[in-house]
Amino acid sequence: MQIDEDIVIVGAGISGLTTSLGLHRYGLRSLVLESSESLRTTGFALTLWTNAWRALDAVGIADHLRQHYPLLRGFQVASVDTGLKTGEIILEENKYGKYEARCIRRKELLETLEKELPQGTIRYSSKVVSIEESGQLKLVHLADGCIIRTKVLIGCDGVNSVVAKWLGLQKPITVGRSAIRGIVEYPAAHGFDPKVYIYFGGGVRFGFVPCDDKSIYWFCTFNSSTDTWNENTLENPIKLKEFVLNKTANISKEVSDIVERTEVKSVSCAEVKVRLPWDILIRDIAKSNICVAGDALHPMTPDIGQGGCSALEDSVILARCIGESFLKTQKGDISNGKEGADMKIAEIKKGVENYAKQRRWRSFSLIATAYVVGFLQESNNKFIRFLREKFLSKYTVATMVRMADFDCGKLDIS
């Protein structure tokens, strides 16, 4: 079977669905290919910062989500080794620009995006196995034998992106760290203020963030080379909980109770992978009307909380660049013959290249900053530990807030 589509997006994650919704706001249909049988909602929750909320405003779903999640008021930083607070930043009084931060459930974000899309936009159980060029069109081959011909192909297919591989980007590398995540539900109010709580030390970064008054999202990133870590633990949620509790043994019982209460089905672990930042500078992130966004473009360490946020940035900018290029071809005096079709594809190519130009340096800086912040936060070096507890904790938090003060702009759909 062969299908013709103007725009195909690979991956129904945050970047894929947001890009599709942005294009829909321009009146453009896209087909989203998802390899799984339904929406993938792993990851439990994520903190969305200022740049993410600006992007969600642009596609028109921010106010719906704001109703369910309180505004985070600041950071509390403490030592994993002693449990003692080493710093606090109240965001209402910060000096680093505007901010908005809320911790939201990933499942609700994806479902909200899906509901805004026309029925039939997402094609589930559609695994991409190969991509080839056919003149100015792209042929997307699926595992079920279907071939989709498209003018534009967008890879939002995550760290192991098939589209990124086609473009020639190098595989993301592991950085010797892993991340354990969980979410816990309380029968009554948990009593924690709406802010980000972070504990550093001993090669560990543990933290938690209330989603609302009855649920808390928590995370623990650590050096995988630690002598108490065993790779067999990776798929065993009971042992994952034990590992986190061991690493946070010096923190108060009130905090360790968050991990204790978490059901094993609500715990997961994954290796942290990044794309080498210079790979984005020297290689194609867009070519022949093919491009990548989200983790397919810039997988990074989680230390500045920008994975999902920057994916939303990508999506709005990409939708605008492609949307405006399509509108130009519709408004222009372009014939419907072969010459006219070639001109349309050439105009769309300019839009894709404009997106790549806008995202290249931003992606580079996000990856590099996240890596440096993670190194400072989790280093075992005695000198860095001293600086972190005395000075650097506030510096790294300030860096997170600054990196989030980015405006992707609006969708010009008037």
Residue pairs with C-beta under 8 A, 6 or more apart in sequence:
1 145
1 146
1 147
2 146
2 147
2 148
2 149
3 31
3 146
3 147
3 148
3 149
4 148
4 149
4 150
5 29
5 30
5 31
5 148
5 149
5 150
6 28
6 29
6 30
6 150
6 151
6 152
6 326
7 23
7 28
7 29
7 30
7 31
7 150
7 151
7 152
7 154
7 322
8 30
8 31
8 33
8 138
8 140
8 148
8 150
8 152
8 153
8 154
9 16
9 19
9 20
9 30
9 31
9 32
9 33
9 154
9 156
10 16
10 32
10 33
10 128
10 140
10 153
10 154
10 155
10 156
10 157
10 161
10 162
10 163
11 32
11 33
11 34
11 155
11 156
11 157
11 158
11 161
11 294
11 296
12 32
12 33
12 34
12 39
12 40
12 110
12 114
12 122
12 124
13 40
13 110
13 156
13 158
13 294
13 295
13 311
14 106
14 109
14 110
14 113
14 294
14 308
14 311
14 312
14 315
15 156
15 293
15 294
15 295
15 296
15 311
15 312
15 314
15 315
16 32
16 34
16 154
16 156
16 157
16 293
16 294
17 32
17 110
17 113
17 114
17 117
17 122
18 55
18 59
18 113
18 311
18 312
18 315
18 316
18 319
19 30
19 154
19 156
19 293
19 314
19 315
19 318
19 319
20 30
20 32
20 113
20 117
20 121
21 59
21 60
21 61
21 113
21 116
21 117
21 315
21 319
22 58
22 59
22 315
22 316
22 318
22 319
22 320
22 323
22 411
23 29
23 30
23 319
23 322
23 323
24 30
24 116
24 117
24 118
24 121
25 59
25 60
25 319
25 323
25 411
25 413
26 319
26 323
26 324
26 326
26 327
26 411
26 413
27 413
28 322
28 323
28 326
29 118
29 121
30 121
30 154
31 121
31 123
31 148
31 150
32 117
32 121
32 122
32 123
33 123
33 126
33 128
33 140
33 142
33 148
34 40
34 122
34 123
34 124
34 125
34 126
35 125
35 126
35 127
35 128
35 157
36 124
36 125
37 124
37 125
38 124
39 107
39 110
39 111
39 114
40 110
41 106
41 107
41 110
42 106
42 268
43 106
43 181
43 268
44 105
44 106
44 181
44 182
44 183
44 217
44 266
44 268
45 103
45 104
45 105
45 106
45 183
45 209
45 211
45 215
45 217
46 103
46 104
46 106
46 109
46 217
46 305
46 307
46 308
47 72
47 101
47 102
47 103
47 104
47 196
47 209
47 217
47 305
48 56
48 101
48 102
48 103
48 104
48 308
48 309
48 312
49 99
49 100
49 101
49 305
49 306
49 309
49 400
49 401
49 404
50 97
50 98
50 99
50 100
50 101
50 404
50 405
50 406
51 306
51 309
51 310
51 312
51 313
51 404
51 405
51 406
51 407
51 408
52 308
52 309
52 312
52 313
52 404
53 62
53 66
53 100
53 102
54 406
54 407
54 408
55 309
55 312
55 313
55 315
55 316
55 408
56 62
56 65
56 312
57 63
57 410
58 316
58 408
58 409
58 410
58 411
59 116
59 315
59 316
59 319
59 411
60 116
61 112
61 113
61 116
64 112
65 102
65 104
65 108
65 109
65 112
66 102
68 104
68 108
68 212
69 102
69 103
69 104
69 211
69 212
70 102
70 194
70 210
70 212
70 213
71 100
71 101
71 102
71 194
72 91
72 101
72 102
72 103
72 194
72 195
72 196
72 209
73 90
73 91
73 92
73 193
73 194
73 195
74 88
74 89
74 90
74 91
74 92
74 195
74 196
75 87
75 88
75 89
75 91
75 195
75 196
75 197
75 198
75 397
76 85
76 87
76 88
76 195
76 196
76 197
76 198
77 85
77 86
77 87
77 88
77 89
77 198
77 199
77 200
77 393
77 394
77 397
78 84
78 85
78 86
78 197
78 198
78 199
78 200
78 251
79 86
79 199
79 200
79 201
79 389
80 199
80 200
80 201
80 202
80 204
80 206
80 247
80 248
80 250
80 251
81 201
81 202
81 250
82 201
82 250
83 199
83 250
83 251
83 252
83 255
86 388
86 389
86 390
86 393
87 393
87 394
87 397
89 394
89 397
89 398
89 401
91 99
91 101
91 401
94 398
94 401
96 398
96 401
96 402
96 405
97 401
97 402
97 405
98 405
99 401
99 404
99 405
101 196
101 404
103 209
103 210
103 211
103 217
104 211
105 183
105 211
105 215
106 308
114 122
125 144
126 142
126 143
126 144
126 146
127 142
127 143
127 144
128 140
128 141
128 142
128 143
128 157
128 162
128 163
129 141
129 142
129 143
129 162
130 141
130 162
131 138
131 139
131 140
131 141
131 153
131 162
131 163
131 166
131 290
132 138
132 139
132 141
133 139
133 288
134 149
136 151
136 288
136 289
136 341
136 342
136 345
137 149
137 150
137 151
138 149
138 150
138 151
138 152
138 153
138 288
138 289
138 290
139 147
139 148
139 149
140 147
140 148
140 149
140 150
140 153
141 147
142 148
151 289
151 344
151 345
151 348
152 289
152 290
152 322
152 348
152 352
153 163
153 289
153 290
153 291
154 163
154 290
154 291
154 292
154 293
154 318
155 161
155 162
155 163
155 164
155 166
155 167
155 290
155 291
155 292
155 293
155 296
156 292
156 293
156 294
156 296
156 311
156 315
157 163
157 164
157 296
158 294
158 295
158 296
158 299
159 172
159 273
159 295
159 296
159 299
160 171
160 172
161 169
161 292
161 295
161 296
163 290
163 292
163 296
164 292
164 296
164 297
165 171
166 290
167 283
167 284
167 285
167 286
167 287
167 290
167 291
167 292
168 283
168 284
169 275
169 279
169 280
169 283
169 284
169 285
169 292
170 275
170 276
170 279
170 283
172 273
172 274
172 275
172 299
173 273
173 274
173 275
173 276
174 271
174 272
174 273
175 272
175 273
175 274
175 301
175 371
175 374
176 223
176 224
176 225
177 221
177 222
177 223
177 224
177 271
177 272
177 301
177 374
177 378
178 221
178 222
178 224
178 229
178 234
178 269
178 270
178 271
178 272
179 219
179 220
179 221
179 269
179 270
179 271
179 272
179 302
180 219
180 220
180 221
180 222
180 240
180 243
180 244
180 267
180 268
180 269
181 217
181 218
181 219
181 220
181 267
181 268
181 269
182 217
182 218
182 219
182 241
182 259
182 262
182 266
182 267
182 268
183 211
183 215
183 216
183 217
183 218
183 262
183 266
184 215
184 216
184 218
184 258
184 259
184 261
184 262
184 263
184 266
185 214
185 215
186 214
186 215
186 216
186 261
187 214
188 214
189 213
189 214
190 210
190 213
190 214
190 215
190 216
192 208
192 210
192 216
193 210
194 210
195 209
195 210
196 207
196 209
197 207
197 208
197 209
197 255
198 205
198 206
198 207
198 397
199 205
199 206
199 207
199 248
199 251
199 255
200 377
200 378
200 388
200 393
201 385
202 247
202 380
203 222
203 223
203 226
203 378
203 379
203 380
204 220
204 221
204 222
204 223
204 247
204 248
204 378
205 219
205 220
205 221
205 222
205 303
205 374
205 377
205 378
206 218
206 219
206 220
206 244
206 247
206 248
206 251
207 218
207 219
207 220
208 216
208 217
208 218
208 219
208 255
208 258
209 216
209 217
209 218
210 216
210 217
211 217
216 258
218 258
218 259
218 262
219 302
220 244
220 247
220 248
221 272
221 301
221 302
221 303
221 374
221 378
222 229
222 247
222 378
223 378
223 380
224 271
228 243
228 246
228 247
229 243
230 239
232 239
233 239
233 240
233 243
233 269
234 240
234 269
235 269
237 264
237 265
237 267
237 268
238 264
240 267
240 268
240 269
241 259
241 260
241 262
241 264
241 267
244 259
245 256
245 259
245 260
248 255
248 256
248 259
249 256
272 301
272 302
273 299
274 299
274 300
274 301
274 367
274 370
274 371
275 297
275 298
275 299
275 300
275 367
277 363
277 364
277 367
277 368
277 371
278 364
280 297
280 298
280 360
280 363
280 364
280 367
281 360
281 364
284 356
285 291
285 292
285 297
285 356
285 359
285 360
285 363
286 292
286 352
286 353
286 355
286 356
288 349
289 345
289 348
289 349
289 352
290 352
291 318
291 352
291 355
291 356
293 311
293 314
293 315
293 318
293 359
294 310
294 311
294 314
294 315
295 307
295 311
297 314
297 359
297 363
298 310
298 363
298 366
298 367
299 307
299 367
300 306
300 307
300 310
300 366
300 367
300 370
300 371
301 370
301 371
301 373
301 374
302 370
302 374
303 370
303 371
303 373
303 374
303 377
303 396
304 366
304 369
304 370
304 373
304 399
304 400
304 403
304 404
305 400
305 404
306 366
306 370
306 403
306 404
309 404
310 362
310 363
310 366
312 408
313 359
313 362
313 406
313 408
314 359
316 408
316 409
316 411
317 355
317 358
317 359
317 408
317 409
318 355
318 359
319 411
320 409
320 411
320 412
321 351
321 352
321 354
321 355
321 358
322 348
322 351
322 352
322 355
323 351
323 411
323 412
323 413
324 351
324 412
325 347
325 348
325 350
325 351
325 352
326 348
326 351
328 347
329 343
329 344
329 347
329 348
332 343
332 347
334 340
334 343
334 344
362 406
365 403
366 403
369 399
369 403
373 396
373 399
373 400
376 384
376 388
376 392
376 396
377 388
377 396
379 385
379 388
384 392
